[in-house]
Amino acid sequence: MSRTLCTAGALILASGMALGAVQDVAPPPPPDAAPPAANPPSPVVAPARTPREALDLGVEYLLSVQNEDGSWGYFHSTRPYEVYLDNLSSHRAFRTATTALGVMAMHAVSADNERALAAAKKGLEYLLTAEQPGRASGSTFYNTWAHTYAIEALSILAQDPRFADKHEAIKPIVEREMRTLDELQNATGGWGYYDFGAELAHPTGEESTSFNTAAALVAYREAKNAGFTLNDTVIETGLDCLERLRLPSGAYIYGFGSRYAQTAGYNQVKGSLGRSQSCNLALLLFERPDIDRQNLLDGLDNLRTFHYIIEIGRGRQFPHEAWYQTAGYYYFFGHYYASRVIHEIEESKQREYAEWLAGVMVATQDPDGSWFDFPFYGYSREYGASFAVMTLKNCLNVLEPEAPDAADEN
């Protein structure tokens, strides 16, 4: 398995069970035992939320946890051992990435929600004024995620007339973020967040991942939609890398370091469920000839058919400990890109998948309105809710096409 798969061992406790003799006749109940009710009452079950209700509750959650400075997330952990950090530069990256996702979520529902619009504007101010997250070290650079989602969030707002007074301020920040992300492109053309054993300005690529590469390319595509000029060499080599990580099965290899382990569980279809949606979307958005809408539909079919595999990984304490080495942090990430893929498949199929995906989001929402897939410092529920709110909104855009959409005002 690639070193990028930061596995953590879990102790399996074995326990024996003594088997008693099987009795042919059950012992009689105690004399004072009451007889069972002939018709026991049915348990009271609270009605499930509708997707619209789940969306509204998720929005309320995000509004309630936005920090005073406009950001989302915080530097805190209740666990004695956390995800590998290296140093506090990683925390700045986590907060910027989480804030960008929060801005995207608030913007997605802002057409008919003034409070969400105000929260998006407040989050924008943070993204425009906060210090740019730096690289923690030569071997650790989670800031790739910060640059990725900052580019995507700011590019979305740059296309919205309601933010016209901020377009000039947005432009240099997006260009700065793209330059930095360009520089973090590795020698294989992709992007990652580790490069263990190397201390190079441009990472070697041994630890690049398909899903990080795909997310970066989707963000670049949004920047292009907003009128920003892309570095064609960066984009083409990134797409080439992603295609090299694509398997005939429809799965995507975890990362470049595991390219020779194509039959490993994590590189099979069931192990790739959380990655495949973003990768398929990136290749389609840049019109690569070897992928079409049927490939996207096949990817959605795999996600739905084998959903129990990715579900088993949700909420696990350690990454990659579940079946097929699925990690919890793929969960809402993967479903968000799946909701975008739905809009790219044949229109007659969209409603079927939107109903299913919206149902998954309803079923996984916690009572406080948040969503949780992996214990990750003080960012888990914030990024989980952001991804889930955008997922539900994308589904409702199919299920309720007459509903207000922020894009309608652009």
Buried (B, 14 or more C-beta within 10 A) or exposed (E): BBBBBEBEEEEEEEEEEEEEEEEEEEEEEEEEEEEEEEEEEEEEEEEEBEBBEBBBBBBBBBBEBBBEEBBBBBEEBEEEEEBEBBEEBBBBBBBBBBBBBBBBBBBBBBBEBEEBBBBBBBBBBBBBEBEBBBBBBBBBBBBBBBBBBBBBBBBBBBBBEBBEEBBEBBBEBBBBBBEBBBEBBBBBBBBBBBBEEBEEEEBBBBBBBBBBBBBBBBBBBBBBEBEBEBBEEBBBBBBEBBBBBBBEBBBBBBBBBBBEBBEBBBBBBBBBBBBBBBBBBBBBBBEBEEBBBEBBBBBBEBBBEBBEBBBBBBBBEBBBBBBBBBBBBBBBBBBBBBBBBBBBBEEEBBBBBBEBBBBBBBEBBBEBBBBBBBBBBBBBBBBBBBBBBBBBBBBBBBBEEEBBBBEEEE
